[in-house]
């Protein structure tokens, strides 16, 4: 069940009440309650796919115990464990892509034989909980942590409902200790959680979903719109996907904090990045960390020759593209990010040194434009459409600019302005103040956010973009 549904907001107060009314000394009961709730919410999406979640949980739990137990066959067990864990992901998410690519190749060489596809939906959040489980296996294999002995604790680690649909991807060493420890209710932590929840909901339903109306209108019929309109749609999509994914992450972190858990922050104002390398330190931080720990460093990282290092970067972001979806557009998107970073590293531009504000501003703008260009491939259904939209932006200067309605235009501006002001404040004015005046301003801002969510938010329970991954 998604966080932006009325059903969830009816149920969550009961989850909160029953979770905290259970005394801390009955921590096992509290954990089993959270497992029950997590699976119940997941089965609301599709009952059968809860079996996939349970399968991944059992395989990696048992796999971790076996890997820790054996000494001479560790590589064999990690290979088997990884293969069995990735099996459902490969079947549900990539089988049709591989079969489709194979059929296209057979047709290209003149063979008319067609391999059958599968008409299956992809289990919600399968990439997220699979990568979290695989990460645990590798941590046990590399002896970064001991294998988890409690199946209940491990089951909650994999299925914890705030993060299962779209992350963040937690490390076992971070979340498992919190699951094991008893925690009394912390009022200040709950208030912080509610604030994150409010901001996340605002980013999702007021900013992302409303901009999505414009983006969807233009992109589904881009041939009939001007290059300027396509450019604005691409810029709006950059903000939409940030508002959508960051909004989900903040809601997940906020809900977890209300229940006494701290999840990793997944975003750090990514559109203030001064390079594409810096962007990946700020965007989807938990995935960036996963790719670094389990792909980039095992390949050799930067402790090798320059050419090998560039190859490692390219492979890492090829994996990132493949992780996002079974489509050539995602692969090209990942390769573009890898190539951008290789160029930056070759020219020594991966870091922004010095305090020249004009240089910093220019680099932020250039990085945003590069990221925006790559998002076109991420958004479009195939490479042909992505290339056509890109060409149209640079060559088609005729036609009228599509503005939607005046009301929508005003709401676009207000939503983007509030988002920009928040990120600017957090990026450049981090000092906290406890003055009564500032506290009053903050609470007025929260009331404005709540009013806008209820009054002008797109409350249609729209799917989160990253829930499809």
N, C-alpha and C positions, 0 to 999 in steps of 0.2 A: 504494500500500500504506500503510495507516494505521499510526501509530506505536505503537498499543496492541495490535498483533497479534504473536503469537509468531513469525510468519514474518519480520517486520521485525527483531526482536531476534536472530534467527538470522543474518540477512543483514548487519546493520549492522557487527558486528565485522570482517567481511571488507571492507566498504567502507572502514572506518577504516584497516585494515592496508594495503590496496593503494593507497589515496590517499596515505598518508604515506610509504610505501616508495618511491614515485616521487621521485627527486631534484628539488629545487627548481629546478634549471637547466632541467628539462624541464617548465616551467610549462604549455606548450601541451598536453602529454600529460595533465597533471593535470586541466586544464579539460575536455578531451575525455572523460576518464574520468568526471567528474562529470556531464557531459551524458548520457553513455551510461547511467549509473546512474539519473539523474533520469527519463529517458524509459522506461527499463525498469520502474521502480517505478510510473510513471504508467500504462503499458500493462497492468500487472497489474490495474488497475481496468477498463479497456476499451481494447483495442488501437486501435480505429477512432478514438477520441476524441483520441489522440495527434496525429492529423492536424489537428484543430482547434487544438491548442496550437502546432503547427508553422506553420499558416496565420497565426495571430495574430502569431507571431514574425517571419515573412517580411514580412508587410504593414507592420508598424510599423518594422522595420529599414529596408526600402526607403523607406517614407514619411518617416522621419527624414532620410535622405540627400537626398531630393527637396526637402523643406521647407527644408533648409539651403541647398541649391543655388540655388533660385529666389529672386527678390526681388520680382517684381511679381505673382506668383500664389500667394503663401503661404497666403492664406485659402482659396483653392480647394483646394490640396493638403491642408491640415489638415482641411478639411471632408470631402474624399474619403477621406482616411486614417482619420478617426474613424468615418465611416459603414461602411467596409469592416471595420474592427476590431470594431465593435460588432455587426456583422451576425450572427455565430454566437450571441452572447449573446442578442440579440433573438429569434432563431429558436428556440433551444433552451429558453430560460427564459421568454419572454414571449408567444410565439405563441399557445399554448393559452389563456393568460389573456385575451388580446385577443379571440380567436375566441369564447371562452366568454362574455365580456362582450357581444360583438356579438350572439351568438345570443340572450342573455337580453333585450337591447334589442329585437331583431326580434320576439321572442315577446310582449313587453310591448305593442308597438304593433299586434299582431294578425297579424304575418307568420309563416308557418310554415317559411320557408326556413331551413335549418341549414347553416352553414359547417363544413367538415371540420376536425378537429384532427389533431395529430400524436402518435403513440404512441412518443415518444423519451424516453430518460433524459437528464438534464442532465449534461454532462461535469463531472467532479470539479474543483472550484475555479475554474470558468470566470469567475466574477465577479472573483475575486482577480487572476488573471493578465491578464485583459482590462483591468482598471482600472490595473494596474501598467504595461501596455504603452501605454495611452492617456495616462497621466501622463507617460511618456517623450516621446511625440509633442508634447504641449503644452509641455513644458520646452524642447524644440528649437525649437518655434514662437515661444515667448516669449524665445528666446535666453538661457535660463538655463544652457544647456550646449550643447556641440557635438554633432552627430550622431555616433553610435558607428560607427567604420569597420570594426571587427572583428566579423564575423558570429558567430564562435565565442564571443567574449565576450558579445555581446548575447543569443545563444541560451541561454547559461548564466544570464544575468540573468533571463530570463523563466521558465526551466524549473527553477531551483534547487530540488531536491526538498524541503528542510525547510519551505519556505514555500508551495509551490504549492497545497496543498489548502485551507488556511484562513489564509493570510497568515503574518506581517505583509506589508502592501503596501509594498514598498521603493521608494525613489527611486533613479533611475539614478545620480544624483550621489553617492549613498552606497555602493551595492553594486558598481557597475562598477569604481571604483578598487581595491576589494579583490580583485576578480576578476583584474585586470591585474597586481597586485603579487604577488611571491613571498613566501611566509611560512614560516619554519621552525616546526617543532612547538613549541608553547608549553605546557608542563606545567600551569602555573597556570591558563591559559585553559581547558584541557581539563577540569581539576578543577571550575572554575566551571560549565562546560557540563554536567558530570555532575550537579552539585547542582541546576541548573535542571531537568534532565531528570527527576530524582527527584521534585522538588516537582510538576512538571507531571503526571507519572504518578499521583502521589497524589491531586491535585486531580481528575483525570479518573476513575480507576477506584474510588477509595475514597469520594470525596465526591460527584461529579456523577452517576456511573452508579448509585450506590446510592440517592441521593435520587430519581433518575429512575424507579426501581421504584415508589416511592410516588406520584410525580406522574402517571405513566402510568396507574396503577391508578385513581386518582381522576378524572382528566380524561376518560378514555375512557368513563366511566359516571357523570358528575357529577350527573345527575338523581337518583341514588339515594343521594347523600351529603349531609350537613348543610352549612350555610353555613360553619360553623367548619372543617370538614374541607376545604372548597374554599379557604378562606382560608389554611390551613396548606399546602395543595398549591401555592398561588400563591407563598407565601413560599419554599417549598422549590424551586420552579422558578427563582426569582430567584438562589438560591445554586447550583442545578444548572447554569444556563447560564453563570454566572461561572466555576464550577469547570471546566466543560467547555471553554470557549473560552480562558480564561486558562491552563488546563492544556495545551491544544494549543500556544498561543503560547510558553509556557515550554519545552516540548519542542522546538519548532522552533528557538527561539533557542539552546537548549542543544546540540542536534545541530550547528547551524551553528558554534557556538563550538568544539566538539570538532574540527571541520574547519578552524578558523582564521578564521571569518567572524563579524562582529558585525552582527546584525540589530536593528532598532529595537524597543525595549520596547513592547509593545502594551497593557499594563495598569499602572495605578498606583493600586491599592486604591480602585476606583470607588465602593464602598459607604460610604466615608468622605467622599463629596462633600457639600458644603454647599449646592449648588444643582444644577439639571439642567444648567445651563451648565458648572459645574465637573465634573459627571459626564462630559460629553463631552470634557473635557480628560484624563480618566483611563481611559475605556472605549474599547476599539478605537482606540487613539491613531493608528495608521497610516491608518485610514479617515477619522477626524476631520480629520486633516491633509490628506488627499486632497480631501475635500469643501470644506475651507477654501480650498485653493490653486486648485482647478479648477472650483468652483461658486460658493462664497460671494463670494470676492474678485472674480472676473470679473463677477458680477452687480452689483458696487458695494460690497460689504462693508458697513462702518459709515460710510464716507465719503460720506454722502448724507443725505437727510431721514429723520426717524424712521420715518415710514410706509413709505418705501422700504426702510429697513433691516429693519423687521419682515417685509416681504414677502420680502426676500432670505433671512432666517432660515427662513421657512416653506418656501420653494422648496428650500432646501438640505436640509432634513430630510424633505421630500417625496421628494427624490432618494434620501436615505438609506433611507427605507422601501421604495421601489421596488427599490433595489439588493438589499435583503435577500430579496425574493421576489415572485413574481407572484401576489399575493393581496391582496384588499382589507384583510385584517387587518394586513398589513405597512404598507400605505399609511396606515391609521388610526394605527398605532403611530408612524410617522414624523411625521405631522401633530401628534399629541399632544406629542411631544418638541419640535417647533417652537413650538407654542402655549405650552407651559410656559416656554420660554426667552423668548418675546416678553413674557409676563406678568412674568417676573423682570426683564427689562430695563426695562419700563415703570415698574416699582415700585422700580428700583434695587437689586434683591436678587441680581443675578448674582454678586456678590462678597460674601464674608463678612469684614467688617472688625471690628477690635476683638479682644479676648482673653477675652471672657466665655464661660466654658466651658459654662454652661447654655444660652446662646443657640446656641452652636456645636452642642451635642448635639441640641438641638431641631431645628435646621435639617438636620442629618444624618438624623434620624429622618423628618422630613417629606419630604425628598428621596428617601429609600429607599422610602417608601410610594407616592410618585408614580411612581417607576420601576417598582415592583412592580405597580402598577395597569396601567401600559402593557404590561408583560410578559404580562399575561393575553391581550391582543389578539395579541401576537406568537406566543403558544403555541397558541392555539385554531385549529381548521381553518377557521372562518368567523366572520363578524361576529355572526351569530345566537347561536352557542354562546358567544362571548366576552361578549356582553351578558347572556346567561342566567346564566353563572357569576358575573359581577359583581353582578347583581341578587340572586342566591342568597346571596352573601356578606353583603349588607346587609339581607336580609329574612328569611332562613331560619335561625331560632335553635332549631329542633327537631331531633330525631334524635340518634343517637349519634356520637361522634367516632371516626373510623377511625384506629387506632394501629399497624396492621401487627403484626408479631411483636415480642416484647420484645427479641430479639437485634437485629433491624433498628433498633428504636428506640434502643437503646444505641449502635449503630454510627452512626446519624444524628447523635446528640449528640456523640460523640467526633470525627467528621469535621468537623462545623461548628465545634466548639470549637478544634480544631487550626488550621483555616483562619482563624478569628477571631483567635487568638493570634498567628499569623504576620503577618497584616495589621496588627494593633494594634502589634506590635513594630516593623514596618517603617515605619508611619505616625508613631508618636510616640517611638520609641526607636531612632533611626538610628545613634547613636554606635557605632562599631566598636571592639572590644577584642581585643587579641592575647594576653590572659592564658591560660595553659595550662588553667585551670579552664573558661573559656568555650569554648575549642576542644574540650575533652573533652565538654562538654554538647552542642555542635553535632553532633559525630560520633555521640554516643549517639542524638540526635534523628534523624539520617539512618538509623541502623540500625532505629529504631522505624518510620520511614516505609517502609523497604524491607520489613520484616516484615509491616506492615499491607497493603501492596500485594500481596504474595504470599499472605498468609493470609486476608484478608477483602475484597480488591478484586474488583470484578465483572469478571473477566477473560474477557469473552465477545466481545472485539473489536468492541464497540459503536461505531457510527458517531459521529463528532464532529458536533455540531449544526451548526456553521458549515461543515462540509464540503459540506452541501447547498446552500450559497450560491455 
